[in-house]
C-alpha cells in the first residue's frame, strides 16, 4: 500500500519540472510570435530613435529606454489577429451549439421519426418516434446500423455536396414488411463541408394499403354492379324488340330482371351498411345490451329462413343476463349475417346451432362472452381462412352469386366487432363444417344513477 502511494507522488514530483519547462517554452514561442508579427514596427521605431539621437541630439540612454519600453509594450499587448481568430472560433462554436440545441428541440417536437446526423453518417440525435421505430438506434452509432438500403446511404453521403433535400423510398422486409419514405436534408447554407444532416422518415405502408384497398373496392363494386345492369339492359332491349308480343318470354325475362334488381339492392344495402359501420368505427358503443335478448331476436327473425331452406335453427341462451356495451341492431346484424351464410353455404336441410358460453377469465381480464355459429357445411380450406373477412373475397364466386351473396357479409361483421372491441374467430376443416365464434367483453359495472326529485 505504501509503495502504491509513494509511486504516484514520485511520478507527480518528476512531472512538475517537465510541465514548468513546457509552459516556459510555450511562453517563449508566444513572445517570439508577437515580436515577429510586429518586427517591421520595431525596426521603424529603432530607426526613428537613432535619427533623433543623431539629428536632434536626443540623450542616448533616454532613446534606448524609450525603445525598450516600446518593445515591451509590443510583447505584452495581445495580437489582434489571434484575438479575432479566437473570438471568431468561439462565436462559431457557440452559434453551432445553439443551432444544434434548437434543432434537437425542433426534432423532438416532430410527430414523425427524425434523426440528426453528421457528415460521416453518425447519429447525433434522434427523437422519440425514431427511437420507437428503431429499437437499436443509439447516438454515436452509424445510420447504416438500422437502415441499410444503398439508395438511402448514397443520399446521406451526397447530402453535404448536393446542398438540397432529396426523398428516397425503400422497402423493409424484417421485422415486418414496411414501405418507408426518407427525406435527407443537409442543414447548410451554400456548400459548407461540415454541415449536419436531417433525416425525416414517413411510413407509407398504411397509406399504400388503403389506396390499394380503395382501388380493389372500386373495381369489385363496379364489377358487381355492371353485371346485373348489363343483364337488365339486355332484357329490356329484348322486351322492346323481338319479345315485345311474347307473353311467355316477357314473364320469364321479368322474373330474371327482378332477381337482378334484388341483387343490386342487396349489394347497395351492404355497401351502405359497411360505410356506416366504418364511419363510426372510432366511436365505441355506450348502450348496455343483454346478449340473450339479441339471441332471442335472431331466432325469431331467422326461423322463417330456416323453414324455407329445409334446415333447422337451434339457438341457446346464457344461464344469466350477459350484459355488454353494444349497439343492439349492429349485434343483431352480426349474427344474422353469420347465420345466413351458414344456410347459404351449408348442407341443405342441415342444422345451424348458436351456442353461447362464457370463456374463463385470464389474469385480471374478466371472462369474455363467446357465441359460436356452427354449421354442418363442407368446410373451408385453410388457405382461405385468413382472407374470409376481406371485401368481396369469395371462395366460389359463382356459388356465392347464385345464393344471393354480396361478398361483404363477413367484412361487415369484422368492422362491427372492431367497433365493439370484440373479435371473430374462425375454425373450419374441409368436410367437418365451420365454426364462427364472436367474442365480446362483459360490460363493467357502473354506479347506479340517483333518482331525482321529479321521479
Secondary structure, 3 states (H helix, E strand, C coil): CHHHHHHHHHHHHHHHHHHHHHHHHHHHHHHHHHHHHCHHHHHHHHHHHHHHHHHCCCCHHHHHHHHHHHHHHHHHCCCHHHHHHHHHHHHHHHHHHHHHHHHHHHHHHCCCCEEEECCCCEEEEECHHHHHHCCCCCCCCEHHHCCCCHHHHHHHHHHHHHCCCEEEEEEECCCCCEEEEEEEEEECCCCCCCCEEEEEEEECHHHHHHHHHHHHHHHHHHHHHHHHHHHHHHHHHHHHCCCCCCHHHHHHHHHHHHHHHHHHHHHHHHHHHHHHHHHCCCCCCCCEEEHHHHHHHHHHHHHHHHHHHCCEEEECCCCCCCEEECCHHHHHHHHHHHHHHHHHHCCCCCEEEEEEEECCCECCECCCEEEEEECCCCCCCHHHHCCCCCCCCCCCHHHHHHCCCCCCHHHHHHHHHHHCCCEEEEEECCCCCEEEEEEECCCCCCCCCCCCCCC
